[in-house]
Amino acid sequence: MARVRMSKDGAVVLPQSVRDAHGLTDGAEFEVIDGGREIRLEVVREEEADDRHKRSAEKLLSWLDTLPRYDGPSYSDAEMHEAIDQAAIADWERLERQWSGETDDRDKDD
């Protein structure tokens, strides 16, 4: 058994003998298990990590498939930015009218 010390930022360095015995190299991943009075590190083997990432990606893709599809006309980035700019200007003008106490039919909610 070896004793290690945690740094200010929470880093713990595993002794070289432990890294060698388990074949651990730079970038090795661990599951951290909080067992109350003890903390356990379990090595995540590369194939397990790859499988977990693959499952996460598959889960995301299946969730994306549940979203409604947009089937309207396509717009360029420039057209979208122009529409956003126009909406921002209109909102700003509405706020300025509210702040100055002016109101008109444009300020009424539908």
Stockholm file with secondary structure:
# STOCKHOLM 1.0

chainA/1-110         MARVRMSKDGAVVLPQSVRDAHGLTDGAEFEVIDGGREIRLEVVREEEADDRHKRSAEKLLSWLDTLPRYDGPSYSDAEMHEAIDQAAIADWERLERQWSGETDDRDKDD
#=GR chainA/1-110 SS CCCCCCCTTSCCCCCHHHHHHHTCCTTCEEEEEECSSCEEEEEECHHHHHHHHHHHHHHHHHHHHHSCCCCSCCCCHHHHHHHHHHHHHHHHHHHHHHHHTCCCGGGSCC
#=GC SS_cons         CCCCCCCTTSCCCCCHHHHHHHTCCTTCEEEEEECSSCEEEEEECHHHHHHHHHHHHHHHHHHHHHSCCCCSCCCCHHHHHHHHHHHHHHHHHHHHHHHHTCCCGGGSCC
//
